[in-house]
Each structure stands twice: as C-alpha cells, then as structure tokens.
Amino acid sequence: MTQALPENSDLAWDLGEITNRERAIEFIMQFETTLCVYSPNVEQIYSSYNIYFPEDYDRKMVILPDPGAFHDTFNGVTSDSVTATGLYIIPGELVGKTGLYLTNTVGDRGLGKRQLPFVAALKAIIRQRPAEDPFIPILGKGDLREFQDDWPILHLHRVRLSTLTELSNLDKTNIKNGVIEKLESLFMQLDKQK
C-alpha cells in the first residue's frame, strides 16, 4: 500500500538537501516516540505520531499523527508562541564521542566550542528555567538538517506558554506535561544505552 502525503504540508518534510539519507533516517527515528512535533498550519502539537518514508515520494519524510490519540494532540498553539532556540541535537560521532550532544552553534565554519552531553544539558536548561516560562522543546518542519554534507542534526524549537493567552491554565499544564513526559522517555532510553 502506498502512503500518500498528508494534506497538512507541515507534516511532509523535504529531505532533498540531505546527502546521507540513511544516516538522517536512523538519526530522526530515535526521536519518533520521544519528541513532539508542531504544525503551525493547524496550530497543533502532536505527541503520538509515526514517521514514514514513502517510496513514491523519494525525498520526503512524512509524519502521521495517531488519529485515535486525540488526548495526545494539543490544540490552539499559535505560531507566535513557538520560537527557535538556537540549540541543536547532534550525534556524538560528529565530535568523536558516542551518544547525543547539544550545541548552540552550528555554522559554515563548524561547530562552536561547547558540545554538552544531551541529557545533562537539556535537564539543566529545564531545571534552570523559571516556572512561569518553562523550557518546552519541540520539533517543526525544517528542523532536521545536515551538517557538513554528511551529519544529521536537529534544531529545537520551544513553546512559550505565557504567550498562549487563549488557553486555560489546565491546557497549558497539559501541553507542558505532555511534552516533558515524552522527553523523559528519551532520557530513559538514552540512559539504557549507556
């Protein structure tokens, strides 16, 4: 059966610029059950979804939300409440190590001076944020990129709950808890790999 592209263009990511497609697929798949995806077209965050690479659409990655998991879809998340963080998840092999790392500088001249172990760095960022402005990381279309024509990297966005003035405090808490719960499952998965 051929998997069609979704009507929501935010959920069909073009991988045409990715040189090492196999490495990019392996990299992104480890986040399928652990990071939420945002769609500005419909103002939704999806925490339950599957990633596909349809053969008929050679250079596309398709994200299909679980239609039965309505409780895992967060509505009313306006695009002005989602901002780029400037933080990138990189494979440790890129810096001669194993595991995942977090860096804040990726450019034409290479990586910045600091790459920190992903779990420890992200936990520290989350812990240091004020309660009224928590760090809630998500992914969006275009966040999967390639560095130096061979290495996949992921740029992180974040939801700023304080800007979601149309949502109730309960809705905001559900978004925060849903995203963080998925992220904690990534932390546990990575701890098991050590």
N, CA, C and O of each residue as an XYZ file, in Angstrom:
776
protein
N       0.839     -1.181      0.000
C       0.000      0.000      0.000
C       0.883      1.243      0.000
O       1.832      1.327      0.779
N       0.586      2.186     -0.848
C       1.354      3.413     -0.951
C       0.856      4.418      0.075
O      -0.348      4.637      0.205
N       1.778      5.025      0.798
C       1.439      6.036      1.797
C       1.400      7.394      1.107
O       2.412      7.833      0.560
N       0.260      8.063      1.123
C       0.111      9.370      0.480
C       0.665     10.462      1.388
O       0.763     10.298      2.604
N       1.018     11.566      0.772
C       1.461     12.717      1.552
C       0.270     13.291      2.309
O      -0.848     13.276      1.793
N       0.484     13.796      3.515
C      -0.627     14.360      4.283
C      -1.090     15.674      3.668
O      -0.314     16.367      3.009
N      -2.362     16.013      3.886
C      -2.888     17.285      3.404
C      -2.178     18.453      4.081
O      -1.990     19.503      3.467
N      -1.784     18.277      5.338
C      -1.087     19.314      6.086
C       0.391     19.305      5.679
O       1.135     18.394      6.045
N       0.805     20.312      4.928
C       2.176     20.343      4.394
C       3.244     20.419      5.488
O       4.406     20.103      5.233
N       2.869     20.833      6.701
C       3.828     20.864      7.806
C       4.322     19.479      8.175
O       5.364     19.339      8.817
N       3.583     18.457      7.776
C       3.903     17.092      8.170
C       4.628     16.311      7.087
O       4.871     15.114      7.244
N       4.976     16.975      5.988
C       5.780     16.355      4.921
C       7.067     17.150      4.815
O       7.095     18.241      4.246
N       8.120     16.596      5.362
C       9.421     17.277      5.393
C      10.236     16.841      4.189
O      10.381     15.646      3.932
N      10.762     17.792      3.463
C      11.576     17.518      2.293
C      13.002     17.192      2.739
O      13.638     17.971      3.448
N      13.483     16.041      2.315
C      14.851     15.634      2.633
C      15.769     15.757      1.413
O      16.840     15.151      1.369
N      15.341     16.543      0.434
C      16.096     16.692     -0.803
C      17.491     17.235     -0.621
O      18.379     16.937     -1.420
N      17.706     18.031      0.420
C      19.024     18.613      0.672
C      19.926     17.690      1.486
O      21.110     17.975      1.667
N      19.369     16.588      1.974
C      20.125     15.653      2.808
C      20.942     14.722      1.915
O      20.377     14.007      1.087
N      22.245     14.722      2.075
C      23.131     13.887      1.267
C      23.134     12.447      1.764
O      22.961     11.515      0.978
N      23.329     12.266      3.066
C      23.390     10.927      3.644
C      22.022     10.595      4.241
O      21.800     10.718      5.445
N      21.120     10.174      3.365
C      19.730      9.943      3.758
C      19.595      8.832      4.798
O      18.808      8.959      5.736
N      20.346      7.755      4.645
C      20.249      6.634      5.591
C      20.639      7.062      6.999
O      19.980      6.699      7.973
N      21.708      7.831      7.098
C      22.149      8.319      8.411
C      21.105      9.263      9.010
O      20.854      9.227     10.215
N      20.505     10.094      8.183
C      19.473     11.030      8.649
C      18.243     10.275      9.143
O      17.659     10.634     10.165
N      17.849      9.230      8.417
C      16.689      8.431      8.825
C      16.959      7.751     10.158
O      16.121      7.790     11.058
N      18.116      7.134     10.287
C      18.469      6.472     11.551
C      18.472      7.478     12.707
O      18.016      7.164     13.806
N      18.978      8.665     12.464
C      19.052      9.702     13.491
C      17.663     10.171     13.913
O      17.366     10.216     15.107
N      16.810     10.520     12.952
C      15.488     11.068     13.292
C      14.581     10.023     13.924
O      13.744     10.366     14.759
N      14.724      8.760     13.547
C      13.828      7.726     14.070
C      13.971      7.528     15.578
O      13.029      7.069     16.225
N      15.111      7.859     16.143
C      15.254      7.699     17.593
C      14.427      8.727     18.369
O      14.289      8.619     19.587
N      13.878      9.720     17.671
C      13.069     10.743     18.330
C      11.576     10.568     18.080
O      10.769     11.341     18.596
N      11.200      9.561     17.294
C       9.796      9.368     16.917
C       8.879      9.248     18.132
O       7.779      9.800     18.129
N       9.303      8.557     19.137
C       8.444      8.362     20.314
C       8.835      9.262     21.481
O       8.348      9.088     22.599
N       9.720     10.227     21.215
C      10.245     10.979     22.357
C      10.188     12.501     22.231
O      10.264     13.194     23.246
N      10.061     13.033     21.039
C       9.936     14.481     20.878
C       8.636     14.794     20.152
O       8.251     14.087     19.221
N       7.976     15.838     20.572
C       6.721     16.246     19.950
C       6.993     17.078     18.704
O       8.038     17.715     18.575
N       6.021     17.057     17.786
C       6.130     17.776     16.522
C       5.026     18.830     16.446
O       3.879     18.585     16.819
N       5.411     20.014     15.951
C       4.484     21.141     15.863
C       4.086     21.421     14.416
O       4.913     21.348     13.507
N       2.800     21.743     14.216
C       2.283     22.158     12.916
C       1.646     23.535     13.046
O       0.575     23.663     13.639
N       2.296     24.583     12.495
C       1.698     25.920     12.579
C       0.425     26.057     11.753
O      -0.444     26.856     12.101
N       0.292     25.292     10.659
C      -0.907     25.405      9.815
C      -2.185     25.126     10.583
O      -3.200     25.786     10.359
N      -2.148     24.162     11.481
C      -3.340     23.799     12.240
C      -3.196     24.130     13.726
O      -4.080     23.826     14.527
N      -2.071     24.758     14.084
C      -1.797     25.179     15.469
C      -1.908     24.018     16.451
O      -2.566     24.116     17.486
N      -1.239     22.904     16.094
C      -1.286     21.711     16.934
C       0.111     21.169     17.201
O       1.023     21.288     16.383
N       0.240     20.566     18.388
C       1.432     19.795     18.744
C       0.996     18.346     18.833
O      -0.011     18.024     19.464
N       1.772     17.468     18.187
C       1.472     16.032     18.197
C       2.512     15.307     19.045
O       3.717     15.451     18.838
N       2.021     14.528     19.999
C       2.956     13.733     20.781
C       2.884     12.252     20.412
O       3.778     11.484     20.769
N       1.838     11.846     19.708
C       1.735     10.466     19.216
C       1.646     10.517     17.698
O       0.666     10.992     17.124
N       2.699     10.013     17.070
C       2.750     10.032     15.611
C       3.720      8.954     15.148
O       4.473      8.389     15.941
N       3.685      8.686     13.866
C       4.637      7.775     13.233
C       5.324      8.503     12.092
O       4.739      9.378     11.454
N       6.565      8.133     11.845
C       7.341      8.703     10.752
C       7.445      7.660      9.647
O       7.766      6.498      9.897
N       7.164      8.100      8.409
C       7.252      7.231      7.242
C       8.139      7.874      6.183
O       8.321      9.091      6.150
N       8.673      7.043      5.338
C       9.478      7.482      4.202
C       8.899      6.806      2.959
O       9.435      5.803      2.488
N       7.801      7.357      2.427
C       7.106      6.703      1.304
C       8.000      6.573      0.074
O       8.684      7.520     -0.315
N       7.984      5.391     -0.528
C       8.800      5.142     -1.715
C       8.395      6.025     -2.878
O       9.243      6.447     -3.665
N       7.098      6.310     -2.993
C       6.612      7.139     -4.102
C       7.054      8.590     -3.981
O       6.999      9.342     -4.954
N       7.488      8.979     -2.800
C       7.918     10.356     -2.551
C       9.337     10.282     -2.007
O       9.579     10.513     -0.822
N      10.264      9.957     -2.889
C      11.632      9.583     -2.556
C      12.322     10.487     -1.553
O      13.039      9.985     -0.687
N      12.145     11.754     -1.627
C      12.894     12.670     -0.767
C      12.019     13.301      0.309
O      12.303     14.412      0.756
N      10.973     12.622      0.727
C      10.082     13.155      1.757
C      10.096     12.272      2.998
O      10.264     11.054      2.930
N       9.914     12.930      4.120
C       9.659     12.246      5.381
C       8.263     12.685      5.799
O       7.979     13.882      5.848
N       7.404     11.748      6.094
C       6.015     12.052      6.407
C       5.732     11.715      7.866
O       6.054     10.630      8.349
N       5.128     12.669      8.545
C       4.736     12.486      9.941
C       3.223     12.320      9.970
O       2.487     13.212      9.549
N       2.761     11.176     10.466
C       1.320     10.926     10.541
C       0.894     10.817     11.997
O       1.231      9.851     12.681
N       0.145     11.822     12.470
C      -0.365     11.763     13.843
C      -1.301     10.579     14.019
O      -1.998     10.181     13.085
N      -1.310     10.028     15.205
C      -2.203      8.922     15.536
C      -3.615      9.485     15.677
O      -3.881     10.229     16.620
N      -4.534      9.147     14.754
C      -5.877      9.732     14.802
C      -6.684      9.297     16.022
O      -7.633      9.977     16.414
N      -6.315      8.182     16.617
C      -7.031      7.705     17.793
C      -6.516      8.289     19.098
O      -7.105      8.066     20.156
N      -5.438      9.024     19.030
C      -4.825      9.582     20.248
C      -5.119     11.078     20.351
O      -4.205     11.898     20.432
N      -6.391     11.414     20.347
C      -6.782     12.830     20.411
C      -6.273     13.497     21.680
O      -6.037     14.705     21.692
N      -6.101     12.726     22.743
C      -5.589     13.276     24.003
C      -4.099     13.608     23.910
O      -3.560     14.285     24.786
N      -3.429     13.135     22.853
C      -2.008     13.414     22.647
C      -1.778     14.506     21.600
O      -0.651     14.723     21.154
N      -2.853     15.186     21.216
C      -2.767     16.317     20.295
C      -3.183     17.561     21.068
O      -4.256     17.610     21.669
N      -2.309     18.566     21.040
C      -2.561     19.796     21.778
C      -2.916     20.898     20.790
O      -2.135     21.211     19.891
N      -4.091     21.480     20.958
C      -4.635     22.463     20.035
C      -4.433     23.889     20.527
O      -4.169     24.130     21.705
N      -4.563     24.823     19.597
C      -4.528     26.237     19.953
C      -3.140     26.785     20.225
O      -2.993     27.805     20.897
N      -2.114     26.107     19.703
C      -0.733     26.554     19.905
C      -0.363     27.450     18.716
O       0.028     26.962     17.655
N      -0.491     28.740     18.908
C      -0.261     29.694     17.831
C       1.212     29.770     17.451
O       2.095     29.513     18.270
N       1.460     30.124     16.203
C       2.845     30.141     15.713
C       3.700     31.185     16.424
O       4.916     31.021     16.520
N       3.085     32.253     16.921
C       3.886     33.251     17.636
C       4.304     32.779     19.027
O       5.106     33.438     19.689
N       3.766     31.641     19.474
C       4.170     31.093     20.768
C       5.309     30.082     20.627
O       5.813     29.570     21.626
N       5.714     29.795     19.389
C       6.777     28.831     19.123
C       7.975     29.583     18.566
O       7.866     30.287     17.562
N       9.116     29.430     19.222
C      10.321     30.152     18.797
C      11.500     29.197     18.633
O      11.574     28.143     19.264
N      12.407     29.606     17.770
C      13.649     28.853     17.579
C      14.519     29.033     18.820
O      14.543     30.110     19.416
N      15.225     27.987     19.204
C      16.074     28.066     20.399
C      17.535     28.323     20.068
O      18.281     28.828     20.907
N      17.948     27.983     18.858
C      19.372     28.065     18.540
C      20.151     26.889     19.101
O      21.380     26.872     19.046
N      19.440     25.902     19.641
C      20.067     24.692     20.181
C      19.910     23.555     19.183
O      18.868     23.409     18.545
N      20.965     22.750     19.058
C      20.965     21.651     18.108
C      21.347     20.354     18.800
O      22.280     20.310     19.602
N      20.604     19.294     18.474
C      20.982     17.948     18.898
C      21.883     17.397     17.797
O      21.521     17.398     16.620
N      23.050     16.931     18.198
C      23.998     16.388     17.224
C      24.420     14.983     17.647
O      24.440     14.677     18.839
N      24.755     14.131     16.688
C      25.279     12.812     17.063
C      26.676     12.962     17.635
O      27.472     13.759     17.139
N      26.976     12.200     18.678
C      28.292     12.268     19.315
C      29.430     11.983     18.361
O      30.523     12.527     18.519
N      29.190     11.132     17.370
C      30.241     10.788     16.403
C      30.782     12.026     15.689
O      31.932     12.048     15.250
N      29.965     13.023     15.582
C      30.381     14.271     14.937
C      31.508     14.961     15.695
O      32.303     15.698     15.112
N      31.568     14.714     17.011
C      32.612     15.322     17.847
C      33.520     14.254     18.461
O      34.191     14.501     19.464
N      33.535     13.059     17.847
C      34.425     11.999     18.298
C      33.988     11.307     19.576
O      34.819     10.768     20.306
N      32.688     11.315     19.854
C      32.163     10.685     21.065
C      30.972      9.821     20.697
O      30.612      9.718     19.525
N      30.365      9.205     21.689
C      29.154      8.424     21.453
C      27.975      9.116     22.105
O      28.145      9.980     22.965
N      26.782      8.730     21.691
C      25.578      9.313     22.262
C      25.163     10.578     21.539
O      25.600     10.853     20.422
N      24.304     11.344     22.205
C      23.808     12.602     21.653
C      24.404     13.774     22.413
O      24.678     13.683     23.610
N      24.599     14.874     21.701
C      25.143     16.082     22.310
C      24.286     17.278     21.920
O      23.572     17.258     20.918
N      24.375     18.309     22.732
C      23.642     19.551     22.492
C      24.663     20.657     22.284
O      25.621     20.779     23.047
N      24.455     21.458     21.253
C      25.337     22.584     20.992
C      24.484     23.787     20.594
O      23.345     23.631     20.152
N      25.033     24.965     20.751
C      24.275     26.155     20.376
C      24.882     26.888     19.196
O      24.427     27.976     18.842
N      25.880     26.324     18.595
C      26.493     26.963     17.442
C      26.737     25.936     16.354
O      27.496     24.984     16.533
N      26.080     26.145     15.222
C      26.301     25.329     14.043
C      26.344     26.299     12.879
O      25.393     27.046     12.650
N      27.438     26.291     12.147
C      27.543     27.225     11.041
C      28.514     26.769      9.979
O      29.040     25.658     10.028
N      28.742     27.638      9.026
C      29.650     27.321      7.915
C      31.068     27.035      8.390
O      31.794     26.263      7.763
N      31.460     27.653      9.489
C      32.823     27.457      9.991
C      32.926     26.294     10.972
O      33.980     26.069     11.567
N      31.848     25.568     11.136
C      31.890     24.400     12.016
C      31.039     24.574     13.257
O      30.184     25.457     13.332
N      31.290     23.723     14.216
C      30.578     23.755     15.486
C      31.232     24.762     16.410
O      32.402     25.107     16.249
N      30.461     25.227     17.379
C      31.011     26.114     18.396
C      31.963     25.367     19.310
O      32.233     24.183     19.112
N      32.464     26.060     20.298
C      33.465     25.473     21.205
C      32.865     24.465     22.176
O      33.572     23.585     22.668
N      31.560     24.582     22.462
C      30.983     23.729     23.500
C      29.926     22.792     22.951
O      28.966     23.213     22.304
N      30.125     21.521     23.223
C      29.125     20.499     22.971
C      28.958     19.753     24.288
O      29.921     19.215     24.836
N      27.750     19.727     24.780
C      27.483     19.100     26.074
C      26.655     17.844     25.890
O      25.838     17.772     24.971
N      26.854     16.841     26.758
C      26.007     15.647     26.675
C      24.536     16.055     26.707
O      24.111     16.820     27.573
N      23.775     15.540     25.763
C      22.398     15.968     25.549
C      21.527     15.909     26.795
O      20.898     16.902     27.163
N      21.488     14.752     27.444
C      20.582     14.588     28.588
C      20.932     15.568     29.708
O      20.055     16.266     30.218
N      22.185     15.623     30.084
C      22.595     16.514     31.185
C      22.336     17.971     30.825
O      21.857     18.737     31.662
N      22.644     18.362     29.596
C      22.456     19.753     29.180
C      20.977     20.133     29.160
O      20.604     21.192     29.664
N      20.139     19.282     28.584
C      18.717     19.609     28.497
C      18.056     19.600     29.870
O      17.202     20.439     30.156
N      18.446     18.658     30.716
C      17.903     18.653     32.086
C      18.290     19.935     32.812
O      17.472     20.502     33.536
N      19.513     20.398     32.632
C      19.958     21.633     33.283
C      19.174     22.835     32.775
O      18.781     23.696     33.562
N      18.944     22.900     31.469
C      18.162     24.008     30.911
C      16.750     23.999     31.467
O      16.234     25.042     31.869
N      16.125     22.841     31.494
C      14.755     22.722     32.006
C      14.702     23.119     33.478
O      13.798     23.841     33.899
N      15.663     22.650     34.250
C      15.703     22.927     35.688
C      15.921     24.422     35.980
O      15.371     24.951     36.946
N      16.710     25.088     35.158
C      17.058     26.482     35.424
C      16.010     27.488     34.946
O      16.057     28.659     35.322
N      15.077     27.039     34.130
C      14.053     27.962     33.630
C      13.065     28.299     34.743
O      12.753     27.443     35.570
N      12.571     29.535     34.774
C      11.559     29.893     35.774
C      10.245     29.155     35.519
O       9.919     28.828     34.378
N       9.508     28.900     36.573
C       8.255     28.137     36.466
C       7.265     28.795     35.510
O       6.509     28.102     34.829
N       7.263     30.119     35.454
C       6.310     30.816     34.579
C       6.745     30.830     33.109
O       5.971     31.224     32.236
N       7.984     30.400     32.834
C       8.477     30.339     31.458
C       9.335     29.083     31.278
O      10.544     29.177     31.067
N       8.697     27.900     31.362
C       9.468     26.651     31.279
C      10.021     26.419     29.878
O       9.524     26.974     28.898
N      11.047     25.597     29.803
C      11.633     25.217     28.521
C      10.893     23.985     28.022
O      11.001     22.908     28.609
N      10.140     24.144     26.935
C       9.331     23.066     26.386
C       9.759     22.840     24.938
O       9.234     23.494     24.036
N      10.713     21.915     24.696
C      11.255     21.723     23.353
C      10.355     20.894     22.443
O       9.752     19.909     22.869
N      10.278     21.310     21.190
C       9.509     20.598     20.174
C      10.256     20.677     18.842
O      11.234     21.412     18.700
N       9.773     19.906     17.876
C      10.332     19.920     16.527
C       9.311     20.487     15.554
O       8.104     20.411     15.786
N       9.808     21.053     14.469
C       8.950     21.544     13.398
C       9.585     21.257     12.060
O      10.745     20.851     11.983
N       8.825     21.469     11.013
C       9.310     21.231      9.657
C      10.590     22.035      9.430
O      10.657     23.223      9.745
N      11.585     21.380      8.887
C      12.853     22.036      8.612
C      13.877     21.883      9.713
O      15.024     22.297      9.546
N      13.488     21.291     10.846
C      14.422     21.143     11.965
C      15.451     20.033     11.748
O      16.519     20.054     12.359
N      15.143     19.072     10.892
C      16.137     18.044     10.543
C      16.999     18.631      9.433
O      16.511     18.947      8.348
N      18.274     18.768      9.723
C      19.203     19.386      8.780
C      20.436     18.513      8.640
O      20.601     17.508      9.332
N      21.287     18.927      7.729
C      22.536     18.207      7.557
C      23.694     19.176      7.771
O      23.658     20.322      7.323
N      24.710     18.696      8.457
C      25.886     19.495      8.753
C      27.073     18.907      8.012
O      27.313     17.702      8.078
N      27.798     19.727      7.324
C      28.996     19.313      6.567
C      28.702     18.149      5.611
O      29.494     17.216      5.483
N      27.557     18.229      4.951
C      27.179     17.271      3.895
C      27.153     15.808      4.323
O      27.218     14.927      3.467
N      27.062     15.531      5.581
C      27.073     14.121      5.962
C      26.395     13.831      7.297
O      25.926     12.715      7.517
N      26.336     14.810      8.187
C      25.858     14.547      9.545
C      24.479     15.161      9.786
O      24.295     16.363      9.600
N      23.505     14.335     10.201
C      22.190     14.891     10.524
C      22.232     15.602     11.876
O      22.884     15.140     12.813
N      21.541     16.709     11.960
C      21.393     17.432     13.215
C      19.940     17.869     13.332
O      19.239     17.984     12.327
N      19.493     18.110     14.548
C      18.120     18.554     14.786
C      18.130     19.888     15.513
O      18.722     20.020     16.584
N      17.474     20.866     14.926
C      17.303     22.152     15.594
C      16.062     22.056     16.482
O      15.059     21.467     16.081
N      16.123     22.624     17.672
C      14.982     22.598     18.582
C      14.245     23.936     18.577
O      14.854     25.005     18.529
N      12.929     23.844     18.629
C      12.082     24.995     18.889
C      11.541     24.831     20.311
O      11.705     23.778     20.927
N      10.906     25.863     20.815
C      10.266     25.743     22.126
C       8.935     26.469     22.126
O       8.722     27.419     21.373
N       8.050     26.002     22.986
C       6.746     26.636     23.176
C       6.859     27.576     24.370
O       7.324     27.181     25.439
N       6.439     28.796     24.187
C       6.392     29.767     25.282
C       4.945     29.837     25.780
O       4.098     30.494     25.174
N       4.682     29.154     26.880
C       3.321     29.042     27.395
C       2.704     30.389     27.737
O       1.495     30.571     27.593
N       3.513     31.325     28.182
C       2.985     32.622     28.605
C       2.324     33.378     27.464
O       1.512     34.268     27.715
N       2.644     33.052     26.224
C       2.046     33.742     25.077
C       0.740     33.094     24.618
O       0.059     33.629     23.743
N       0.393     31.965     25.192
C      -0.839     31.272     24.813
C      -2.005     31.803     25.650
O      -2.569     31.083     26.474
N      -2.349     33.046     25.432
C      -3.346     33.733     26.260
C      -4.763     33.200     26.063
O      -5.620     33.397     26.924
N      -5.020     32.525     24.940
C      -6.359     31.990     24.688
C      -6.593     30.644     25.363
O      -7.724     30.162     25.414
N      -5.532     30.040     25.878
C      -5.657     28.722     26.506
C      -5.784     28.851     28.018
O      -5.255     29.781     28.627
N      -6.493     27.904     28.604
C      -6.632     27.863     30.056
C      -5.327     27.386     30.686
O      -4.466     26.821     30.011
N      -5.196     27.622     31.982
C      -4.022     27.126     32.703
C      -3.944     25.601     32.638
O      -2.853     25.034     32.587
N      -5.100     24.943     32.641
C      -5.133     23.485     32.537
C      -4.572     23.040     31.177
O      -3.772     22.108     31.106
N      -4.998     23.716     30.101
C      -4.482     23.379     28.772
C      -2.971     23.584     28.700
O      -2.254     22.762     28.129
N      -2.495     24.674     29.277
C      -1.050     24.952     29.262
C      -0.285     23.898     30.056
O       0.783     23.452     29.638
N      -0.829     23.508     31.187
C      -0.204     22.469     32.004
C      -0.177     21.148     31.248
O       0.811     20.418     31.314
N      -1.253     20.834     30.529
C      -1.296     19.594     29.745
C      -0.236     19.594     28.651
O       0.399     18.570     28.401
N      -0.043     20.743     27.994
C       0.997     20.842     26.967
C       2.367     20.602     27.602
O       3.155     19.789     27.118
N       2.633     21.313     28.681
C       3.933     21.172     29.353
C       4.167     19.728     29.772
O       5.217     19.155     29.482
N       3.197     19.143     30.450
C       3.353     17.776     30.943
C       3.485     16.769     29.814
O       4.278     15.832     29.906
N       2.709     16.953     28.741
C       2.773     16.030     27.604
C       4.121     16.055     26.921
O       4.671     15.004     26.593
N       4.662     17.248     26.701
C       5.960     17.366     26.032
C       7.078     16.835     26.929
O       7.942     16.085     26.475
N       7.056     17.222     28.191
C       8.113     16.801     29.118
C       8.065     15.291     29.358
O       9.108     14.649     29.481
N       6.863     14.727     29.425
C       6.731     13.276     29.611
C       7.387     12.524     28.458
O       8.092     11.539     28.681
N       7.160     12.980     27.230
C       7.802     12.348     26.070
C       9.311     12.504     26.151
O      10.052     11.564     25.862
N       9.763     13.678     26.539
C      11.196     13.943     26.632
C      11.842     13.044     27.678
O      12.949     12.547     27.468
N      11.172     12.834     28.788
C      11.716     11.960     29.824
C      11.859     10.523     29.327
O      12.759      9.799     29.752
N      10.966     10.117     28.425
C      11.112      8.768     27.857
C      12.378      8.692     26.999
O      13.007      7.637     26.915
N      12.753      9.812     26.360
C      14.022      9.850     25.621
C      15.194      9.746     26.590
O      16.157      9.024     26.329
N      15.114     10.463     27.702
C      16.188     10.392     28.699
C      16.379      8.958     29.183
O      17.509      8.480     29.294
N      15.271      8.272     29.472
C      15.352      6.886     29.954
C      15.931      5.975     28.878
O      16.748      5.102     29.170
N      15.508      6.178     27.637
C      16.013      5.375     26.517
C      17.519      5.551     26.370
O      18.241      4.575     26.165
N      17.995      6.780     26.474
C      19.428      7.054     26.337
C      20.218      6.516     27.526
O      21.348      6.057     27.359
N      19.636      6.565     28.728
C      20.318      6.022     29.909
C      20.516      4.512     29.767
O      21.538      3.981     30.202
N      19.543      3.812     29.158
C      19.653      2.374     28.979
C      20.767      2.011     28.005
O      21.349      0.929     28.090
N      21.063      2.928     27.074
C      22.091      2.672     26.072
C      23.504      2.840     26.613
O      24.467      2.428     25.966
N      23.638      3.434     27.783
C      24.976      3.671     28.353
C      25.632      2.388     28.797
O      26.757      2.411     29.297
